[in-house]
Amino acid sequence: MNPLQLIIFDCDGVLVDSEAISNRLVAELLQELSIPMSTEESLRQFAGTSMEYIRNYIHQLTGQPLPENFEAIYRKRSALAFAEELQPIEGVARAIEAIPLPRCVASNGPREKIVTNLKITGLSSFFNDRLFSAYDIQRWKPAPDLYLHAADQMQVATQQCVVVEDSSAGVQAAIAAGMRVLAYGGSGNADRLQAAGATQVFEHMSELPGLVSRL
């Protein structure tokens, strides 16, 4: 196995504790459109996916497309909620500090969201401008393109990368990119991450440095 040269972090649910907030807002917006959706169901269906996926899912479910301004309303509400509520994942800063590898972020979210959320949670200095958004290349997880793009931009071979993910879609993307993937199951989704093919599933960020060192 090739030695690791790069660790790639997903953002939502791995660095920042945003998934519950995001999916609560998605559920609320859908309810306003008379589409029944709980936060729990939103998390189960949409965590780690894309706005395009949500649009397609709801279209198939209801036979009707979401309004064109659905994403704009969601982004506005989520920016306000993140500013008030967002926290880093417990222990993630200490874990990052303990891993002596080059690092970057690869997220399905827009670049502006990544930048803002890392700033809110005090994690910006760990990554500076090494941020890669699916919106930049118009390809979203579970497709492997974003992870391939990040590795290419960081000039590291895919087999020398390890990805830290928290969603089945993200695990699938990393595996399809030919990368090892450590999956954070702290939100109770460990079984699904294991089924998706994660190299290792862990439940506390304190475990991450040791897992990386053993790869």
Salt bridges, closest charged atoms under 4 A:
ASP10 OD1 - LYS141 NZ 2.94
ASP12 OD2 - LYS113 NZ 3.10
GLU28 OE2 - ARG24 NE 3.84
GLU32 OE2 - ARG77 NH1 2.92
GLU71 OE2 - ARG75 NH2 3.21
GLU85 OE2 - ARG24 NH2 2.99
ASP136 OD2 - ARG111 NE 3.76
ASP145 OD1 - ARG139 NH2 3.43
GLU165 OE2 - LYS141 NZ 2.71
